[in-house]
Amino acid sequence: MDRFEAISAFVAVVEAGGFSAAARRLGAPLTTLSRKVVELEQHLRVRLLTRTTRRVVLTEAGQLFFQRSRRLLDDLSEAERQASGEYQSPRGSLAVSAPLALGRLHITPIVCEFLSAYPEIDVDLRLNDRNEDIVATGLDVAIRVGRLPDSSLKALKIGAVRHVACASPGYLAERGTPGALKDLDNHDCVTFVGMEGSKEWSFRSGRKIEHVNVRSRLSVNTAEAAADAAVAGAGITQLLCYQVSNEVLKGRLNLLLRKYEPAPLPVSMVSVDAKLAPLKLRAFMDFVGPRLKARLIFDP
């Protein structure tokens, strides 16, 4: 038995929450991972995991062994990075996650600039609207929109974005411009199911949050489609400002109900709170953070 491989397999299974998820993450056969963990348990003469049909649960001995094994692998990883010179100059690969629209419109151009500035760093940029587990999916850093749950992860706030209501000039010329929340009752709306709800929008009235049921003439599952439909005159939509910023600046969408906008949402860069972050990660955060913050300023 190769103890290093067996320990690595065990840690991967725990972090992924199961054998199947770990196998997908590592690109390894499920049977191989299972065999390595069984061999490790036989070597230690103790059960580390309790297996169920859906997940694995650490035993008391497994919990202790996992904590020390994770520390051992982290120390080894740092030693390898030091030996390869990663701490002397930024080099290597980075796995980065970001929301789909924010990534396409703003982060991808910044990452392209970053690659030109740091030719020895490669970036795996994953754009999706799921808040994936950073550790389980092997991410170095994730850019998140919204309030973050308490965790051991390190979060750096780099800006904020607003929910905005908007519609095309043509639609407003035909149907009128709403001046108060009650006026939405007389309007068609384009709703995005990725937001709070497909037929309920949130606004701020004084110090209170008001939830308004709207008439959803069209419901879509991407912000891009909602913005396109609003430009085409299908109705009023409510999205995050960066999702419609280009259309607003071009005059294809007009902002509405500005005084009722809810509080802005923070935008953060989240990473594992390692004691000694490699230079490549620090270089990325130092480069991307201020540039993304500048792009998020939206005051047409």
Order of alpha helices (4+ residues) and beta strands (2+ residues): alpha-alpha-alpha-beta-beta-alpha-beta-alpha-beta-beta-beta-beta-alpha-beta-beta-beta-beta-alpha-beta-alpha-beta-beta-alpha
